[in-house]
Amino acid sequence: MAGMTGGLSSASAVTDEVQEIVQSLKDRIEEELKRKVEFLHALLHCSQAVAGMNYFVKVVFVDGNAAECIHIRVFKPLADEKPSLVKIETNKELSDEITYIG
């Protein structure tokens, strides 16, 4: 349902914009995970047009011990406001599909 307001797009490669958004939220992600992250990289994403844009992103991070996968939901308002971290799903596998995160 890509391009349809409210519909979740198919998973696609991460754009520079999405990667920058994820990097800008590193402190918030660390706060939610309750640990420092040395490396953070977005792999795939889906989007949802609302009154702004929701991004559902598969992210790999390294915290010094091992690489782990999480899925995050980010909201980017229409105005020039900063994106915000809405929710994190932990204990994900690289093979897990990105789905709606409520």
Buried (B, 14 or more C-beta within 10 A) or exposed (E): EEEEEEEBBEBEEBEEEBBEBBEEBBEBBBEBBEEEBEEBBBBBBBBBBEEBBBBBBBBBBEBEEEEBBBBBBBBBEEEEEEBBBBEBBEEBEEEEEBEEBE
